[in-house]
Amino acid sequence: MERRAVKFWYDPEGDFMEVIFDEKAGYFRETDDERVMEKVDADGNFLGFSVMNVSSLKGKPFEVALA
């Protein structure tokens, strides 16, 4: 089984977190939850996701479908 690195980035000032599974060119698109954006490449392959207003999630688990 191949192991891959996952990159996490959190900006406390912007209250924003990004998780990237694959370092490729891509773009963010909306999901069903306005706090979450998914990053995909030109072919629609899932590369990662971002979460806005992370501090508002404290003690409140949520679920969102990603590509």
C-alpha positions as CSV (number, residue, x, y, z in Angstrom):
1,M,0.0,0.0,0.0
2,E,1.4,3.4,-1.1
3,R,1.5,6.0,1.7
4,R,0.8,9.6,0.7
5,A,1.3,12.8,2.5
6,V,-1.6,15.0,3.4
7,K,-1.1,18.7,3.9
8,F,-3.0,20.7,6.5
9,W,-3.0,24.4,6.8
10,Y,-4.9,26.5,9.3
11,D,-5.1,30.3,9.4
12,P,-6.4,31.3,12.8
13,E,-6.8,34.9,11.8
14,G,-9.0,34.0,8.9
15,D,-10.6,31.1,10.8
16,F,-9.9,28.9,7.7
17,M,-8.5,25.4,7.3
18,E,-7.3,23.7,4.1
19,V,-6.5,20.0,3.6
20,I,-4.8,19.0,0.4
21,F,-4.3,15.3,-0.7
22,D,-2.7,16.0,-4.0
23,E,-0.6,19.0,-5.0
24,K,-2.0,19.6,-8.5
25,A,-3.4,22.6,-10.2
26,G,-7.1,22.9,-9.5
27,Y,-9.9,25.1,-8.3
28,F,-12.3,25.2,-5.4
29,R,-16.0,24.6,-6.0
30,E,-19.0,24.8,-3.7
31,T,-20.5,21.9,-1.8
32,D,-23.9,21.5,-0.1
33,D,-22.5,23.2,3.0
34,E,-21.6,26.9,2.5
35,R,-18.6,26.4,5.0
36,V,-16.9,23.8,2.9
37,M,-15.3,24.0,-0.6
38,E,-13.8,21.1,-2.4
39,K,-10.7,21.4,-4.6
40,V,-10.7,19.4,-7.9
41,D,-8.5,19.4,-10.9
42,A,-9.7,20.1,-14.5
43,D,-11.0,16.5,-14.8
44,G,-13.0,16.7,-11.6
45,N,-10.6,14.6,-9.6
46,F,-10.7,15.3,-5.9
47,L,-7.6,17.1,-4.6
48,G,-8.7,18.4,-1.1
49,F,-11.1,20.7,0.7
50,S,-11.3,23.8,2.7
51,V,-13.4,24.8,5.7
52,M,-14.4,28.4,6.6
53,N,-15.4,29.5,10.1
54,V,-13.7,26.5,11.7
55,S,-14.2,27.9,15.2
56,S,-18.0,27.8,14.7
57,L,-17.7,24.0,14.5
58,K,-16.6,23.5,18.1
59,G,-18.7,20.7,19.6
60,K,-20.9,20.6,16.5
61,P,-20.0,17.7,14.2
62,F,-21.2,18.0,10.6
63,E,-21.2,15.9,7.5
64,V,-20.8,17.0,3.8
65,A,-20.5,14.9,0.7
66,L,-17.3,15.5,-1.3
67,A,-16.3,14.5,-4.9
